[in-house]
Amino acid sequence: MKMSCRFLIALLIFNISFMHMSYASAEPMVSAQSAIVLDIKTGRVLYEKNIDQQLPMASTTKILTALVAIENGDLEELVKITGETTNIEGSSIYLQPGEIMTLKDLLYGLMLCSGNDAASTIAKHIGGSVENFAEMMNQKAIEIGAVNSSFVNPHGLSASGHFTTAYDLALISMEAMRNDVFKKIVGTKLWIAEREGNRYKYFYNKNKVLSQYRGGTGVKIGYTKNAGRCLVASAKRDDMEVVSVVLNDPNWFNDAYSLMNHVFECYKPVKIIDKNQIFKTVPVKNGTKDTTKIIAANGVTLPLKESEIKDVAVLYSLGDQLTAPFKRKKVIGSARVYLGKDLLDTIEIITREDVDYENNILGFIKELSNKIR
């Protein structure tokens, strides 16, 4: 197929009014050593402060621990607790040697109660050893794009070579919050584990974002003397979900709330492309139909300031003609959404319907008719 490129000015396809938008007069001052706010849907950075500085991150480490475990384990699988994973300093869910729990319960204990014993148990169960599991964490971090981080344990206790950046941790959290199982766990305020007897089984979420912040959805707190107070917070408002990371921040919750408030005031979700939006009608060669419509496989919604609308454009590449036969949802091109020179999203352009090959007799008649004309 011959390919062509065309620009669409995004203003022509916006269906949103900014008449009632309000803006914060200035970015909030935060005491965090490093901080970021990231849009979960697009990955766009909406606020930043020292986002590439490598710092310890305490128990926010467990975001990646949980994600790796969810992707590599069976939540209903029974895990037998061993003595080597029960005597871990810091936060605990008081695991006992010989006790048997599901991986699901361990994950809730990990993320709600920040159990370091749960972290070590999960690591040994999934990776065979803490060391092997740490390698799995590093591999996953690289896969996500968090290339300036290093993980040597699953719980975040201070250790040489264990660090991240606000940007990397936001990328990891964004990936985790796109996982339905993870998102359900960190959005739970109370989980009752299946444990025998009167053992510690009521897991209350230590993350106050869920109860204090309007629209709060997650994700994890952390503290060590070396790392200071670290918080990854997420919230959703008006079809826009963000993740905020503050590292080494004595005012952790208030700063995270101020940053998210600022972002929600300054940015609004703007629909650029609707799912199934028709891009154009194209000719069909040798088909039972002469033309067919091509559509967007997915929609695109971006967090934008009012002043940024004029800088948005959609560049699409697609064929001038299709040759039958082809099926519905056949990919024939792509649409790339730009803010200025920055690529923010890419979607596929697909066919809207099946078109069969025209048999030789009908084709001959049509061709003869065209010649007579």
VENZI-V484568 format. One record per helix or strand of 2 or more residues. SS is the DSSP state (hx for helix, st for strand). FROM is the first residue (numbers start at 1). TO is the last residue. If there is no record, write none. Layout:
BEGIN
ss->SS from->FROM to->TO
ss->SS from->FROM to->TO
END
This chain:
BEGIN
ss->st from->3 to->9
ss->hx from->10 to->13
ss->st from->34 to->39
ss->st from->45 to->49
ss->hx from->58 to->72
ss->st from->78 to->80
ss->hx from->83 to->85
ss->st from->100 to->102
ss->hx from->103 to->112
ss->hx from->116 to->127
ss->hx from->130 to->144
ss->st from->163 to->164
ss->hx from->166 to->177
ss->hx from->180 to->186
ss->st from->190 to->192
ss->st from->202 to->204
ss->hx from->209 to->212
ss->st from->216 to->224
ss->st from->228 to->237
ss->st from->240 to->247
ss->hx from->252 to->266
ss->st from->268 to->273
ss->st from->278 to->285
ss->st from->291 to->296
ss->st from->300 to->304
ss->hx from->306 to->311
ss->st from->312 to->319
ss->st from->321 to->323
ss->st from->331 to->339
ss->st from->342 to->351
ss->hx from->360 to->372
END
